[in-house]
Amino acid sequence: MGLVLLMAFSLFASCTKKEPEVEFWNWFTKNQDMLFSFEKDQERTFRKLNEAMHKVHPDLTFEFGPVTNGTREFVISADGLKTGFPAVESLYASAPTLPRWRFIKFRPRRPPMELQFGDVTMKPADIEVAVEADGDKAGFTVFVQGFEKSKEKQFSQAAYIMLDQAIGEYDMETRVGFITIRPFDAPSQYRRHNLTSLPTMFDEFMKR
């Protein structure tokens, strides 16, 4: 009899235990007023949101869009870490329908912004990209105005983020192979593209 009760309790516990994705969206729904107006206490809100997302997967992160016509974008991202991609897909698939929110999986394509890493400042106009085949992926050679070998890490970080903004997180991590940084005046046997035309060129290249 005791064994039967123990088995029944275990079955009940397993049935009542909620998946982490369900727990997260329950928390999100309960706290959506705080999240929608996160600017009122951004540090505290972001801390709580990070804690809630990391209970689902440690690689998960987020972005908020501006309020537009009473709705706000909430982007579920793995911050470019492919190990977190399944968690992004799972969390997005279980998202509820909430009138004030538009949920997006992976950072979408956006106009690249000026960035600064240490004493390196890079503008979108400072970059041109040559695209070539790298197996079944696209290889990028990035030509950067003012490139200095001694500051290659900073230039590379800024260039990588701008590329991510231009073609989106998912394509950047799954369809791009090598990324090489070069001075702007370095020669190239391939046509070079600015960041405005790169997304269209990239899509056409991958179709071929």
C-alpha positions as semicolon CSV with decimal commas, in nm:
position;residue;x (nm);y (nm);z (nm)
1;M;0,000;0,000;0,000
2;G;0,280;0,239;0,089
3;L;0,451;0,170;-0,242
4;V;0,128;0,243;-0,429
5;L;0,088;0,575;-0,245
6;L;0,448;0,668;-0,313
7;M;0,408;0,594;-0,685
8;A;0,085;0,793;-0,696
9;F;0,250;1,089;-0,524
10;S;0,544;1,078;-0,766
11;L;0,308;1,071;-1,062
12;F;0,110;1,363;-0,918
13;A;0,429;1,564;-0,858
14;S;0,554;1,503;-1,213
15;C;0,216;1,608;-1,357
16;T;0,193;1,925;-1,150
17;K;0,553;2,036;-1,207
18;K;0,555;2,315;-1,463
19;E;0,800;2,344;-1,747
20;P;1,048;2,636;-1,709
21;E;0,900;2,802;-2,020
22;V;0,553;2,797;-1,862
23;E;0,694;2,934;-1,538
24;F;0,862;3,216;-1,727
25;W;0,552;3,321;-1,920
26;N;0,344;3,307;-1,603
27;W;0,597;3,540;-1,443
28;F;0,606;3,763;-1,752
29;T;0,227;3,792;-1,763
30;K;0,206;3,870;-1,394
31;N;0,475;4,140;-1,423
32;Q;0,393;4,280;-1,766
33;D;0,304;4,626;-1,632
34;M;0,652;4,655;-1,482
35;L;0,811;4,522;-1,801
36;F;0,608;4,740;-2,036
37;S;0,721;5,050;-1,846
38;F;1,070;4,928;-1,763
39;E;1,217;5,279;-1,800
40;K;1,069;5,370;-1,460
41;D;1,318;5,140;-1,286
42;Q;1,532;4,987;-1,559
43;E;1,810;4,839;-1,346
44;R;1,575;4,654;-1,113
45;T;1,344;4,539;-1,393
46;F;1,627;4,409;-1,611
47;R;1,780;4,226;-1,313
48;K;1,454;4,048;-1,240
49;L;1,395;3,969;-1,606
50;N;1,745;3,826;-1,646
51;E;1,692;3,606;-1,341
52;A;1,364;3,476;-1,481
53;M;1,508;3,404;-1,825
54;H;1,817;3,230;-1,687
55;K;1,591;2,983;-1,508
56;V;1,493;2,867;-1,857
57;H;1,848;2,872;-2,001
58;P;2,164;3,063;-1,899
59;D;2,229;3,184;-2,256
60;L;1,896;3,363;-2,294
61;T;1,880;3,739;-2,308
62;F;1,637;4,001;-2,439
63;E;1,576;4,331;-2,614
64;F;1,284;4,572;-2,589
65;G;1,154;4,777;-2,877
66;P;0,994;5,120;-2,837
67;V;0,623;5,156;-2,760
68;T;0,438;5,188;-3,091
69;N;0,060;5,228;-3,105
70;G;0,029;5,086;-2,755
71;T;0,238;4,774;-2,822
72;R;0,599;4,686;-2,755
73;E;0,839;4,433;-2,909
74;F;1,005;4,179;-2,683
75;V;1,296;4,002;-2,851
76;I;1,408;3,663;-2,719
77;S;1,778;3,620;-2,799
78;A;2,067;3,387;-2,726
79;D;2,312;3,676;-2,767
80;G;2,468;3,501;-3,066
81;L;2,541;3,179;-2,874
82;K;2,423;2,879;-3,077
83;T;2,401;2,665;-2,762
84;G;2,105;2,880;-2,661
85;F;1,921;2,866;-2,994
86;P;1,697;2,567;-2,900
87;A;1,597;2,752;-2,582
88;V;1,502;3,059;-2,787
89;E;1,287;2,844;-3,016
90;S;1,122;2,668;-2,721
91;L;1,049;2,985;-2,525
92;Y;0,911;3,161;-2,833
93;A;0,690;2,863;-2,923
94;S;0,529;2,868;-2,579
95;A;0,468;3,246;-2,569
96;P;0,113;3,355;-2,480
97;T;-0,094;3,602;-2,677
98;L;-0,083;3,934;-2,494
99;P;-0,245;4,244;-2,650
100;R;0,037;4,485;-2,564
101;W;0,324;4,264;-2,678
102;R;0,479;4,140;-3,000
103;F;0,721;3,855;-2,936
104;I;1,016;3,801;-3,173
105;K;1,267;3,516;-3,174
106;F;1,632;3,613;-3,231
107;R;1,754;3,968;-3,281
108;P;1,603;4,086;-3,610
109;R;1,771;4,291;-3,878
110;R;1,799;4,655;-3,781
111;P;1,984;4,959;-3,918
112;P;2,340;4,934;-3,773
113;M;2,431;5,197;-3,516
114;E;2,754;5,376;-3,428
115;L;2,950;5,181;-3,167
116;Q;3,239;5,246;-2,933
117;F;3,478;4,994;-2,777
118;G;3,742;5,158;-2,563
119;D;3,896;5,433;-2,773
120;V;3,769;5,283;-3,099
121;T;3,458;5,444;-3,248
122;M;3,304;5,288;-3,557
123;K;3,021;5,418;-3,775
124;P;2,822;5,206;-4,023
125;A;2,967;5,414;-4,307
126;D;3,318;5,303;-4,199
127;I;3,254;4,945;-4,315
128;E;3,235;4,764;-4,647
129;V;3,193;4,387;-4,682
130;A;3,302;4,144;-4,954
131;V;3,109;3,816;-4,966
132;E;3,245;3,484;-5,091
133;A;3,164;3,117;-5,051
134;D;3,281;2,932;-4,740
135;G;3,149;2,581;-4,796
136;D;2,771;2,609;-4,783
137;K;2,797;2,937;-4,591
138;A;2,899;3,294;-4,674
139;G;3,242;3,421;-4,577
140;F;3,279;3,791;-4,494
141;T;3,587;4,004;-4,547
142;V;3,520;4,329;-4,364
143;F;3,707;4,644;-4,468
144;V;3,721;4,904;-4,191
145;Q;3,817;5,272;-4,205
146;G;4,093;5,357;-3,959
147;F;4,172;4,993;-3,881
148;E;4,475;4,945;-3,655
149;K;4,628;4,602;-3,602
150;S;4,709;4,686;-3,240
151;K;4,336;4,741;-3,174
152;E;4,209;4,451;-3,382
153;K;3,998;4,309;-3,098
154;Q;3,799;4,632;-3,057
155;F;3,751;4,674;-3,431
156;S;3,646;4,310;-3,465
157;Q;3,392;4,337;-3,182
158;A;3,234;4,649;-3,331
159;A;3,228;4,501;-3,682
160;Y;3,073;4,177;-3,557
161;I;2,789;4,361;-3,381
162;M;2,720;4,574;-3,689
163;L;2,706;4,264;-3,908
164;D;2,469;4,104;-3,658
165;Q;2,247;4,413;-3,676
166;A;2,256;4,416;-4,056
167;I;2,165;4,052;-4,126
168;G;2,012;3,943;-3,795
169;E;2,123;3,709;-3,519
170;Y;1,998;3,382;-3,671
171;D;2,158;3,427;-4,014
172;M;2,477;3,558;-3,858
173;E;2,524;3,245;-3,649
174;T;2,395;2,977;-3,885
175;R;2,477;3,099;-4,237
176;V;2,803;3,294;-4,201
177;G;3,139;3,117;-4,198
178;F;3,465;3,306;-4,165
179;I;3,483;3,677;-4,080
180;T;3,810;3,853;-4,156
181;I;3,888;4,218;-4,073
182;R;4,106;4,421;-4,311
183;P;4,211;4,787;-4,351
184;F;3,971;4,983;-4,570
185;D;4,224;5,031;-4,850
186;A;4,319;4,661;-4,869
187;P;4,260;4,503;-5,212
188;S;3,972;4,264;-5,280
189;Q;3,891;4,042;-5,576
190;Y;3,523;4,046;-5,475
191;R;3,273;4,329;-5,498
192;R;3,239;4,526;-5,177
193;H;2,905;4,625;-5,022
194;N;2,808;4,881;-4,761
195;L;2,591;4,774;-4,467
196;T;2,278;4,916;-4,629
197;S;2,304;4,692;-4,935
198;L;2,456;4,391;-4,754
199;P;2,128;4,224;-4,641
200;T;1,989;4,210;-4,995
201;M;2,321;4,095;-5,137
202;F;2,355;3,832;-4,863
203;D;2,007;3,689;-4,931
204;E;2,074;3,672;-5,305
205;F;2,412;3,508;-5,244
206;M;2,264;3,240;-5,020
207;K;1,995;3,157;-5,277
208;R;2,273;3,079;-5,526
